[in-house]
Amino acid sequence: MDCGSAPAMTEGFDSEGQRGLTRKDSERQDMVKYGLDARLDTRQTVAYGIQHMVLFIANSAIMPVIIAKGLGLDPQQIAEMLLRTFFLCGVLSILQQRFGHRYPIIDGPSGLWLTVWISLVSFTGAMGGDLAGLRMHLELGLVISGVLLIVLGLSGAMKYIMKLFTPMVNGIFLVLMPIQLSKSFMQGMLGTIYGGTDIDKMSMIAFWLTVVVMILLNIFGSPFIKSIAILISIAVGWVFAVCTGVGDFGDMTLIKSFFVMPELFPWGAPALDPGILLTCIIGSFLLFANVIGSFLGMADVLGEEFSEKQLNRGTAFFGVSTIATGAFATIGFVPFATSMGIVRMTGVATRKPFYLGSVAMIVLGLIGPVGMFFAAIPPAVGYGSLLVLFAVIVKQGTDNFKKAELTERKGFALGISMLTGTGLMMQPFDIFAGLPQIIVPFVSNGLLVGVILAIVLEQALKER
């Protein structure tokens, strides 16, 4: 699961969006033992392909389960949503590598979309809305947002948009996102996330057991163990939850068939809500911080120049990805910036194993018991793993502030944006009821408002 890591934009394009600043030094070339088109024997291809599949699962299994429960889906629907997520992870990653940016970067569920969807679920519940209607509005919101992304990619406007995502803006994005989810983390720990009123002690233990195991693995584990620490920590917390009666491994009697084909618009015909559509469009725009960081970070690891053509193609297929997640009703995707860490760790950037791992995810996305099994991840365990991941994101955000070279003017933009965004997160949703309906889902979302305000203020207060 990738939550928005965005390295400084120094490779391929400079801060003004120009080409040709890639550094192809020997250190960077030594990172990669097997390049994009290297030939591997069958044993190596299979081994690295399985590794990619494990990483796919580790990064894509948690968020669909958490948001699906919030959207009011039953266990069967959650399992089907998870299967569609696995299926699309494989298909969209292949499309991006073959026709888009052409790098071995995993496409999967986005932390920003999790944040936005949880906010919309809370807003809908507080305003007495219908979750079934929200699901149909989200379908159309993602589809239309994806179309606009394709237009941006084909228009060549991305080199100008890149200028807006400065280290300060990226830092605010990366800090506000975990803050907005912090209430859900604590509800997951206490066992009150889905309407409970009493603290569940076993859920608390499962939560902190998952957190501790994940931290220990990241501190003392080998590079590969660190890369799948989320999967191992979830397994440990899940087994504990089952042994103490607060979890299970899925009710396989609910499976309708062994093979399940992904269904188009499974939540019903797409429906228009202008406010949710506006929120989805703004959310897609803010994901450029993650998209650009993923592309340029991988180019840096490979020692390659990331061209404007690749940027435009990658953005267009990011739009295709967004349309697909809306059409097949799952949480929006983003290219994972963590993929560059996997290539750096293994030294393998070869496309064939990545294709193999992607195909394995497509197959898993068609097998009913797989979806039912992962859909049973206990909420306390899922939120425990997310707490650690988003804690790391906070550090990445503060690292961006160090790069921002904060002047007095930037300090105004930073402080006002952070305080406004955080303050909005603390307000009850019903106070926004008197505003025009089209802007309510946006203005009630502190993350979106804070980041947009940061972009506007930084540009307005820029020293000429």
Buried (B, 14 or more C-beta within 10 A) or exposed (E): BBBBBBBBBBBBBEEEBEBEBBEEEEEBEEBBEBBBEBEBEEEBBEBBBBBBBBBBBBBBBBBBBBBBBBBBBEBBBBBBBBBBBBBBBBBBBBBBBEEBBBBBBBBBBBBBBBBBBBBBBBBBBBBEBEBBBBBBBBBBBBBBBBBBBBEBBBEEEBBEBBEBBBBBBBBBBBBBBBBBBEBBBBBBBBBBBEEEEEEBEBBBBBBBBBBBBBBEBBEEBEEBEBBBBBBBBBBBBBBBBBEBEBBEEBEEEEBEEEEBEBEEBBBEEBBEBBBBBBBBBBBBBBBBBBBBBBBBBBBBBBBBBBBBEBBBBBBBBBBBBBBBBBBBBBBBBBBBBBBBBBBBBBEBBBBBBBBBBBBBBBEBBBBBEBBBBBBBBBBBBBBBBBBBBBBBBBEBBEBBBEBBEBEEBBEBBBEBBBEBBBEBBEEEBEEBEEEEEBBBBBBBBBBBBBBBBBBEBBEEBEEE
